[in-house]
Amino acid sequence: MNMQLLEGLHSLPLSVWLRTSAWAYPSLEALHIMAVALVFGTVWLVDLRLLGLLRRLDTLTLAASALPWTLAGFALAATTGGLMFLTQADDLVSNRAFLTKICLLIAAGINAAWLHLRGPLQAGSPGTRAQALASILIWSCVIVCGRMIAYV
């Protein structure tokens, strides 16, 4: 990534404030964790249903009810994550855990788009089960990579 761009991001007044405020970054990080929990929780419920569990819940109703919450959680996670990125962009662009997390987020998005675009959700079908299991694994790895960013 262009060093001038990274330096520009690092010196933005918002970035400086997020790094120097006693409460800004920790609050942002807490919001990020809550947003990720919302995404993972809603995805987890739908994926469990698609795997054939939670049979008392109608698949289509559950998926339709969860989707707005998943998207809202993702929007908040992306916003808070982007703001956290501003504070240390120069370090994060070379952090293996961060780069892996971004790649996994792309994979999760592709998997979700494919699942929803290929037709009606059919709980229990082999293809749907494979995608639901992949979703749970990918999102679990996103969370692990997110935590590992500080340690690698």
Secondary structure, 3 states (H helix, E strand, C coil): CCHHHHHHHHHCHHHHHHHHCCCHHHHHHHHHHHHHHHHHHHHHHHHHHHCCCCCCCCHHHHHHHHHHHHHHHHHHHHHHHHHHHHHCHHHHCCCHHHHHHHHHHHHHHHHHHHHHHCCCCCCCCHHHHHHHHHHHHHHHHHHHHHHHCCCC
